[in-house]
Amino acid sequence: MEFESRLAQIGSISEPVTGAVSFPIYNATAFRHPRLGESTGFDYSRTKNPTRTVLEEAIADLESGDAGFAFSSGMAALQTIFAMFGQGDHLLVSLDLYGGTYRLIEQVLNRFGITASYVDTNDLDELERNCTANTKAVLIETPTNPLMRITNLRKVSEWAKGRGLLVIVDNTLLTPFFQRPLELGADLVIHSATKYLGGHNDVLAGLIVTKGKELSEQIGFLQNSIGAVLGPNDSWLLMRGMKTLALRMERHQFNATQIAKFLTEHALVEEVYYPGLESHPDQVLQSKQSSGNTGILSFKVRKARYVDPILRHIRLIAFAESLGGVESLMTYPAVQTHGDIPVEIRNRVGVNDRLLRFSVGIEHIDDLISDLAHAFDAALAEEHAEGQVQEGGQSND
Ligand SMILES: *Cc1c(COP(=O)(O)O)cnc(C)c1O
């Protein structure tokens, strides 16, 4: 079945008793055993819950993996993956990284003796230089957030196989609709399903998909042992969102491409970071390993003084953290999503005080562009007014 059909049909043929088209929410935490030594397949909901199982099977199928696992947040999913490692283990991690992942590694995992080096994961020499006898895995975000750098997943997976390293890909920004890392050689995929998979800014969730029996058993063991599982109500809400993923991603991509073009031509903007633009250095690679582009883009305005008035004057676009929902959100990474990343690393990757990140929603493109144009005009008008006040002040001296 084609991808769109599989999405629309999530959970709709799984309910054997009533034939319910929308899979029921099983709030039960305990399940009766038929007799000693027998089970219905469900015993206790942390271990396995019928609603969660339908979601887990769906994401495993969509990502071309062997098993899926649902968690209470993207961070809970990442923590469960990191629990595969222990004292003395080392990780290679994308330099331009989601701030929360950096914080989890540096402020929590470090206490358990796990360390990481932050590298350009598309540079094999840099990966090689930073790989030690204790290195166990490479964690990749592609595209990265907020600077939209692309990693060649096939190339890095081949290199990692040769070193016996696991390849973990955070596929939050593209979703399996546009990119399936396991088909390109990765071992594990993780999602903040809070973003595009849920898609409506109304459910917090994380997912892991594994390849191979051994990894699947290991993550299943850790999911049950740690217990940061997704509840049945949120599992249902997430499946409801995922049914429309294809439609939403196509619209996100269309809108983001139009916005990227608008920004590229605007005098207030110095640089636009969007892999769908021909000017993007990795546009060709991106179009080979993915079938489309995300709705996230970032841009640098010419002066830091424009940031505050732009964020004050956008109306339709909300000034808010997060990404991937139907509503457009704009954020200021240097102080918000990436505030926990040290200034040296931020500067090295280019997250400076002139960078704004835009999660383009599915509103009408004309409304989005006029909202941006209005906010940019307001920023220029404020600058002009302040300039006149200053000039007036000087002539009075
Ligand atoms: C949001 C996000 C996370 C964390 O997920 P939560 O659901 O917020 O816990 C991890 N990785 C990426 C790329 C994200 O955008």
The ligand as a MOL file (V3000), in Angstrom:
LIG
                    3D

  0  0  0     0  0            999 V3000
M  V30 BEGIN CTAB
M  V30 COUNTS 15 15 0 0 0
M  V30 BEGIN ATOM
M  V30 1 C 11.4470 18.9830 20.1650 0
M  V30 2 C 12.5750 18.1380 19.7600 0
M  V30 3 C 13.0720 17.1400 20.6080 0
M  V30 4 C 12.5080 16.9190 22.0030 0
M  V30 5 O 11.2110 16.4050 21.9590 0
M  V30 6 P 10.0770 16.6970 23.0560 0
M  V30 7 O 8.8850 16.0260 22.4940 0
M  V30 8 O 9.9480 18.1800 23.1860 0
M  V30 9 O 10.5380 16.0930 24.3360 0
M  V30 10 C 14.1170 16.3480 20.1360 0
M  V30 11 N 14.6480 16.5390 18.9130 0
M  V30 12 C 14.1920 17.4980 18.0740 0
M  V30 13 C 14.8210 17.6640 16.7430 0
M  V30 14 C 13.1540 18.3230 18.4610 0
M  V30 15 O 12.7150 19.2910 17.6460 0
M  V30 END ATOM
M  V30 BEGIN BOND
M  V30 1 1 1 2
M  V30 2 1 2 3
M  V30 3 2 2 14
M  V30 4 1 3 4
M  V30 5 2 3 10
M  V30 6 1 4 5
M  V30 7 1 5 6
M  V30 8 2 6 7
M  V30 9 1 6 8
M  V30 10 1 6 9
M  V30 11 1 10 11
M  V30 12 2 11 12
M  V30 13 1 12 13
M  V30 14 1 12 14
M  V30 15 1 14 15
M  V30 END BOND
M  V30 END CTAB
M  END
